[in-house]
Amino acid sequence: MKNIRLKDHSIYLYDQWNNFRDLTEKYDKIIVLMDPNSKIYCYDEFKMKTEIKGLDTIVVPDKDNRCRSDVEGGASSGILRNCLEQYKNLETCKFIYERLTELGADRHSLLINLGGGVICDMGGFCASTFMRGFDFIQFPTTLLAQVDGSVGGKLGVNFNGYKNLIGIFNNPVGVFIYDQFLVSLPEVELRSGFAEIVKHALILNYNLWEQIKTMDKLNMDILLPLIEKSIVIKKQIVQTDPGETGKRKILNFGHTLGHALETAFINNNKSIAHGEAIAAGMIMECYLSMAYYNHSPEWMDDILITFRKFFPKFEIDEDIESEMLENIKMDKKNRKRKPNFTLMIDIGNVEYDLEVSETQIVKSIDYYRSNY
């Protein structure tokens, strides 16, 4: 693995700790933002490896301990996977701003976001807006955050039940990928991150898709070499379109329907991981691609065979479907209230800004119900 250089920062995949110490030595105050799981599984090793003294910490959600790890709770919770996503909102940002104020943070401070995608998104957003912005580092601890949220500078929070409705583009001063943090992840989190790797293959890299098709299960030996490939793929797109006004929109494949499903599940207290929702969204949008470009049923079946090996099916009842259709109307990629999709001309080749009728969207949901 090698470090990946972007225009104004680097993604560090080797010699992380020496690079980290060099990058952080100039700051007056360093604050670490965490979720309960990253505090339990990652923070002690982080402190030991960085050798930084006097770190301040913020743990969210924190006020009433409603979101705890299975280890501390003693029993598996049906809502644990969605728990942090439910707190990705302005109320939690208010709590973070209050803690930053209490800790004496200023524009010479540094915020380290040590956690999954929610922590990196929300922490970066808070750092970028507190006192009109101070520096932050992304230290993603989940596979999803490492291959997706680590590149591109998208930051934000959910609002009024709609996903990522408030946010900005802003890059960290550095991103650090430490693969050993993945060892403690449950299988559902590995699947969630793997969905983004699959997406990158489908939209941009036929050879990577062929490699994924040969896989039968997820394990660390298989996943680690894929992290760098996936980051490089996303980097190539993001650098050509940092503000998502053109080609970067291809990275939204699977996300229009996937986000609609994820939001509907969360609003109805149903459990689904982000990547699992995106996987379901990709299946539906593969169906839309099949209909749009007249692909054969065999083309679609070949894709489904691979998805079935890794991603579970979720039941979409009439209420969830109805809410999905409403959520799509508020998708931030819309133009004139009409949803825009990225669809596959073929494996590794896509088009973006394509309009699809609500009738076809409903057919894609029906297809998922009946064929997956």
C-alpha positions, 0 to 999 in steps of 0.5 A, a space after each residue: 500500500 502507498 500514501 495517496 496524494 490529493 491536491 491539498 492533503 494526503 491519504 496515509 495508508 502506511 507509516 501512519 503514526 509517524 506521519 500523524 505525529 508530524 502533521 499534528 505537532 503544530 496545534 495548540 489543542 487536539 480534540 478527538 471526536 468519537 462514537 461509543 464503539 470507536 471509544 471502546 475498540 480504537 481509542 486506547 490503541 490510538 492513544 498508544 500509537 500517537 503518543 500524544 499527551 493531553 488529548 481532549 475527547 468528545 463522545 456522541 451521543 453522550 447526554 443520556 447514553 441511549 446509544 451504547 455498544 453491545 459490549 457495554 449493554 450486554 445484549 444485542 440491540 435491534 437498533 444498534 446499526 442505525 443508532 448513530 445515524 439517528 443522531 446525525 443531526 443539528 441537535 448533536 451538532 449543537 452538543 458538539 459545538 457546546 463541548 468545543 466551547 467548553 474545551 476552549 477550542 479555537 481556530 488553532 485547534 485540531 479536531 480528529 474524527 475517530 469513528 465511522 462515516 457518521 462521526 467523520 461527516 458530522 465532525 468535519 461539518 462541525 469543525 468547518 463551521 465552528 468559528 468559521 472553520 478550524 482544521 480537522 483530520 479524518 481517522 475512519 475506523 470502519 471499512 465504509 468510511 475508509 473507502 467512501 467517506 475518506 475521499 471527497 470532502 463531503 460533510 453534513 447532517 440529516 435534517 427533518 428526516 431527510 438524509 444529508 440535507 445540510 452540508 458543505 464540501 471541505 477537505 481535512 488536513 489529512 486522512 489516515 487509514 489504519 487497517 487494524 481497526 477493521 479487525 473488531 468490526 462485525 460482519 454487517 459493517 464489513 458488508 456495509 463497506 464492501 458495498 461501496 467497493 462493489 459500486 466502484 467496480 460496477 461504475 468504473 472498473 470491469 476488472 475489479 468487478 470480475 475479481 469480486 465475482 470470484 469471491 465467496 466471502 469477506 475476510 481481511 486478507 481479501 479486503 485489505 488490497 481492495 481498500 487502496 484500489 477503491 480509494 484510488 478509483 474515487 480519487 480519480 473521479 473526485 479530483 476531476 469534479 470536486 463540487 459534484 457538478 458533473 462526472 462525480 455524480 456517477 458515484 451516486 449510483 445506487 444512492 438515490 433508491 438506497 438513501 430513500 430505503 435507508 431513511 424510510 427504515 430509520 424513520 420506522 425504527 427498522 434496522 439496516 446498515 448504510 451499505 446494505 441499503 446502498 446494495 439494495 439501491 444498486 440492485 434496483 438501479 441495475 434494474 432501471 439500467 436494464 430497462 433503460 438500455 435494454 439489457 438482457 435478463 441474463 445481464 441482470 441475473 449475472 449481477 444478482 448472483 454476486 450480490 446474493 453472496 454478500 448482501 441480505 434481502 430486506 422486506 419493503 412493504 407498502 408503507 416503506 415503498 410509499 415513504 421511499 417515493 416521498 424521500 426521493 422527491 427530496 433527494 439533494 441530487 434532484 433538479 426541478 424536483 425531478 430525481 436524477 439517476 446514474 445508470 449503467 450502460 454496461 459494467 464499468 461504464 455509466 451515464 448520469 443526470 438521467 430522469 426516470 419516471 415514478 412508474 419505473 421506480 415502482 417497477 424497480 422496487 417490485 423487481 427487488 421484492 420478486 427477484 432478489 
